[in-house]
Amino acid sequence: MPTMTSTEPFRVVCVVGARPNFMKIAPLVRAFAREPRLASTLVHTGQHYDEAMKASFFDQLDIPSPDVDLEVGSGTHAVQTAEIMRRFEPELDRLQAGAVLVVGDVNSTIACALVAAKKDIPVIHVEAGLRSYDRRMPEEINRILTDQISDLLFTTEQDAEPNLLREGVDAARIHFVGNVMIDTLLHNRSRCRPAAEVLDALSAPELFRQSEGYGLLTLHRPSNVDDPKVLRLLMETLGDLARELPVLFPMHPRTKARLEAAGLARQREENFLPISALPYLDMLGLMIGARLVLTDSGGIQEETTALGVPCITLRENTERPITVTAGTNTVVGTDPGRIRAAFNDILATGGKRGHIPDLWDGRAAERIATTIAGWAESRARS
Ligand code: UD1
């Protein structure tokens, strides 16, 4: 395995696969390019492949074209994970990797971590230690297993370290560095498309432009969209709330397909606007402009906390407790009464103000690059 000498930078093979990975990898690739002791290679697994889920993110976030595209596409969890592993292994054999870096908790994360660990190539996990303690979530399985086989674990919030210590992870491997997704948000905040322009481009009804504002909704978790009964209840509840505050609903392709299959797809209405998934800079502009956000996404819970926008999380739990304790997030599940109560509270009071969590300062990727370079140097010496 290559180690670092004074002339040869340490090569980190960075893996991306699904939409939330793109925001996390962008600042890392930039930070590695600025750190002379490191070099990086970018592998895209192709877990997400639609223009709306992939290409626009590479362009808008200035992520270089991947050096390798595995083009796996969709499948069951087993098929998708296995296919990523099967295609990643021969690439890794030729890439001269000093380490493999994975981000987040998607199937691409565990698949590539597992391939590297079996080849005795160190694994670096960015966004380690988050736990919902709900193993029905596919992401929770991916998080636990990836952390177990990682050599360097970078955490975004202080609750993550005790989670890892409880699972037997050596404290020396854990580094609290902050949040790379927030690096991306801060980097792009001044570049985003203002909400008014996005609303114009979408030909949104006038109601969305009034001073009362609008709510922004996203849904894609299997637990919310795969069971037609849960999905129907959510759509009814959210449709009711839209009478009080118009709701804009950018749909993940999975959600769109599930709504159509369940006969629940809705047309554009004066106060309810279902649209396709949006590029990053449009979504950021709409989040900044929103009166409140309703979501089951992990990343959006963090982004709304960083922006100070109230967030209602349509899940029973969160693996990101800092967004509740310090931030603007309220976790309500899918019970209509609880959703409505949180919604009314925000309309009446403006919602939680929150404060920015420690180290969510736009410099997490820089800290990660410095830590990896130092770690690689000490490995080369030993
Ligand atoms: C994945 C992640 C999830 C993350 C989400 C963000 C896992 C287990 N889940 O979920 O943690 O929050 O990405 O988006 O890795 N599809 C398309 N076009 C695409 C991608 C997907 O149409 O470009 C559709 C397909 O019908 C596919 C379905 O979405 O079967 C699900 O895609 P998949 O990658 O399996 O999981 P996500 O639900 O996107």
Boltz pocket constraint, residues with backbone or C-beta under 6 A from the ligand:
constraints:
  - pocket:
      binder: B
      contacts: [[A, 18], [A, 19], [A, 20], [A, 47], [A, 48], [A, 49], [A, 50], [A, 51], [A, 53], [A, 54], [A, 73], [A, 74], [A, 75], [A, 80], [A, 105], [A, 106], [A, 107], [A, 108], [A, 138], [A, 139], [A, 220], [A, 252], [A, 253], [A, 254], [A, 257], [A, 298]]
      max_distance: 6.0
